Amino acid sequence: MLYFLVKAITPSVTRRHLSTTAIEQGKKAAAYRAVDEVVHSSLSVVGIGSGSTIRYAVDRIKDRQDLAHVTYIPTSFQSRMLIQDANLKLGNLEQHPAIDVTIDGADEVDSQLNCIKGGGACHLQEKIIASASKRFIIIADDRKKSDTLGVNWTKGVPIEVLPMAFSVIMLHLKTYFPSAAPKLRMATEKAGPVVTDNGNFILDVHFGPISSPSDLENKLIRIPGVIEVGLFCNLTDRAYFGSSDGSIHVANRG
Ligand SMILES: O=C[C@H](O)[C@H](O)[C@H](O)COP(=O)(O)O
């Protein structure tokens, strides 16, 4: 009996383990290459994104003695902790409103390098830091590459909203986009909704394939109470997509 049980369980466990490892290898390869190519010792201020991929970029940066003088600007609580734990110089936007380069992850990236971001609810600060950066670089495993936003990332576009406005915004969204099914993002280890680093709520909204991300972004940002939309249009200069075999696809904005 035990033999059959072990036999039945083993293959799926192994497959899941392998695929997670493969994804992590892709993230790491993209992050290492991006740091090696874009974070030069001539830079003074570097923005650090949020999420799981950026951890590898910080790992690579902390091993570089020639980057010890650089000040790093975080995009979230998580990113601030990463900078501090790596003993890198932590800065803020008040002191450094102009950033040389920012590296960040993404949930989906289209062929024009427009992105969906905010899977970790960090897109408000990320977009502010991206807008303050001379160069904005995306790192991701190759699952994130897509022809059209909304196809690979099926959790919806994250929208950060003022808490007192969330139900009004949901009503507006249902009126303007009847099939969008906006959902208030709920926390998993806390009762109630996810509360962002800025004290706001997140709505995840399904628009299907997004043919014109910047038109959609412009419509959504005009809804009163919407603070930021997780669509990053015309911001990314270059994207590094890593595969499990270590190969990397580099895409530049045309
Ligand atoms: O809110 C989170 C950020 O936008 C992340 O950069 C994005 O979700 C990608 O995260 P990961 O590197 O974990 O895929």
PDBQT file of the ligand as one rigid body, heavy atoms in Angstrom, charges set to zero:
ROOT
HETATM    1  O1  LIG A 301       4.126  44.602  -6.930  1.00  0.00    +0.000 OA
HETATM    2  C1  LIG A 301       5.064  43.912  -7.295  1.00  0.00    +0.000 C 
HETATM    3  C2  LIG A 301       5.952  44.246  -8.393  1.00  0.00    +0.000 C 
HETATM    4  O2  LIG A 301       5.370  44.970  -9.434  1.00  0.00    +0.000 OA
HETATM    5  C3  LIG A 301       6.835  43.114  -8.897  1.00  0.00    +0.000 C 
HETATM    6  O3  LIG A 301       7.932  43.715  -9.499  1.00  0.00    +0.000 OA
HETATM    7  C4  LIG A 301       6.141  42.186  -9.885  1.00  0.00    +0.000 C 
HETATM    8  O4  LIG A 301       4.967  41.658  -9.291  1.00  0.00    +0.000 OA
HETATM    9  C5  LIG A 301       7.059  41.037 -10.333  1.00  0.00    +0.000 C 
HETATM   10  O5  LIG A 301       7.373  40.247  -9.247  1.00  0.00    +0.000 OA
HETATM   11  P1  LIG A 301       8.234  38.899  -9.372  1.00  0.00    +0.000 P 
HETATM   12  O6  LIG A 301       9.632  39.303  -9.650  1.00  0.00    +0.000 OA
HETATM   13  O7  LIG A 301       8.063  38.241  -8.048  1.00  0.00    +0.000 OA
HETATM   14  O8  LIG A 301       7.621  38.096 -10.480  1.00  0.00    +0.000 OA
ENDROOT
TORSDOF 0
